[in-house]
Amino acid sequence: MVKGPSPHLTWKELSCKDGTTYPEKYVEDGRVFKVAQMFEAIRLLCGEKPITILSAYRTEAHNRKIGGARNSQHLLGCALDLKPPKGMTVEHFYSLIRSGAQAMGIGGMGLYNTFVHVDIRPASKLVVWSGNGAKDSGSRA
């Protein structure tokens, strides 16, 4: 079995924290590979250091449970919430990603207290915001 859609991203990390696997339809339409490509580009930008994935795909029920946005890109399998590599502040991590966001296919970015949200929404201009944070916990890639 293949570990994941890219060298440093596993299917388990992409799955919902409620145990629901990443939807096959999002693999078939190719969006998972765009998410994986974005993740690998971010990892490369950070000097190949491991990055913790706090949240990826979410079911509607899980998204409601953790207080996620009603139209969250996580529901579409298009978003990742990332904890910075060890030794890097969340602000530095955010600015590093933002500097190359559009080249990496990022359409949306959110800065939170402990993590950065990135997604591949179709957008002609980078959509940015900030917030307090979500309640998912993570794994290291």
C-alpha positions in Angstrom: 0.0 0.0 0.0 1.1 3.5 -0.8 2.0 5.5 2.3 0.5 8.7 1.0 0.1 11.0 -2.0 3.6 12.5 -1.5 6.8 11.5 0.3 6.1 13.4 3.5 2.3 13.3 3.6 0.4 10.2 4.7 -3.2 9.1 4.0 -3.7 9.0 7.8 -2.6 12.6 8.2 -5.1 13.7 5.5 -8.0 11.8 7.1 -10.5 13.4 9.4 -9.7 13.2 13.1 -13.1 11.4 13.6 -11.6 8.4 11.8 -13.2 9.0 8.4 -10.7 8.4 5.6 -9.9 11.1 3.0 -12.6 10.7 0.3 -11.8 8.7 -2.8 -13.6 11.2 -5.0 -11.1 13.9 -4.0 -8.3 11.5 -4.9 -9.9 10.7 -8.3 -10.4 14.4 -9.2 -6.7 15.1 -8.4 -7.2 17.7 -5.6 -5.3 15.6 -3.1 -2.2 15.8 -5.3 -2.5 19.6 -5.4 -2.7 19.6 -1.6 0.3 17.3 -1.4 2.3 19.4 -3.8 1.6 22.5 -1.8 2.6 20.7 1.4 5.9 19.4 -0.1 6.7 23.0 -1.4 6.1 24.4 2.1 8.3 21.7 3.7 11.1 22.5 1.2 10.8 26.2 2.0 11.3 25.3 5.7 14.6 23.4 5.0 12.9 19.9 4.8 12.1 20.1 8.6 9.1 18.0 9.7 5.8 19.9 9.9 3.0 18.8 12.1 -0.4 18.5 10.4 -3.1 19.5 12.9 -6.1 19.1 10.5 -6.7 18.2 6.9 -10.0 16.8 5.6 -13.0 17.1 7.9 -16.5 15.6 7.8 -19.3 18.1 8.3 -20.1 16.6 11.7 -16.5 16.9 12.9 -16.2 20.4 11.5 -19.3 21.5 13.5 -18.0 19.8 16.6 -14.7 21.7 16.6 -16.3 25.0 15.6 -14.9 25.1 12.0 -16.1 27.6 9.5 -19.4 26.5 7.8 -17.9 26.7 4.3 -14.5 25.5 5.4 -12.0 24.3 2.7 -11.3 21.4 5.0 -14.8 20.0 4.0 -13.6 19.8 0.4 -10.3 18.2 1.2 -8.5 21.3 0.1 -6.9 22.6 3.3 -4.2 21.9 5.9 -3.7 23.4 9.3 0.1 23.3 9.9 2.1 23.7 13.1 5.5 25.3 12.4 8.7 23.2 12.4 10.5 22.9 15.7 12.4 26.1 16.5 10.3 28.3 14.2 7.7 30.8 15.4 4.2 30.7 13.9 4.7 34.3 12.6 7.9 33.4 10.8 6.3 30.3 9.4 3.4 32.3 8.1 5.5 35.0 6.5 7.8 32.4 4.9 4.8 30.6 3.3 3.0 33.9 2.4 6.1 35.1 0.5 5.7 32.2 -2.0 2.0 31.4 -1.6 0.8 31.9 -5.1 3.7 30.1 -6.6 2.9 27.1 -4.4 -0.8 27.1 -5.5 -2.1 28.5 -2.2 -5.4 30.4 -2.5 -6.1 31.0 1.1 -4.0 31.5 4.3 -5.0 32.0 7.9 -2.7 33.0 10.8 -3.7 31.5 14.1 -2.1 31.5 17.6 -0.4 28.1 17.1 -0.7 27.2 13.5 -1.1 28.4 9.9 -4.0 27.4 7.7 -3.3 26.9 3.9 -5.7 25.9 1.2 -5.9 25.5 -2.6 -9.1 27.3 -3.2 -9.4 28.8 -6.6 -8.6 32.5 -6.2 -7.2 35.2 -8.4 -5.8 37.0 -5.3 -4.6 35.4 -2.1 -7.3 35.4 0.6 -5.8 36.0 4.1 -7.2 36.2 7.6 -6.3 35.6 11.2 -8.1 33.9 14.1 -7.7 32.2 17.5 -7.4 28.5 16.6 -9.1 25.2 16.2 -9.4 22.2 18.5 -7.9 19.4 16.4 -4.7 17.8 17.4 -1.9 16.7 15.1 0.7 14.3 13.8 4.2 15.0 12.5 5.2 14.6 8.8 
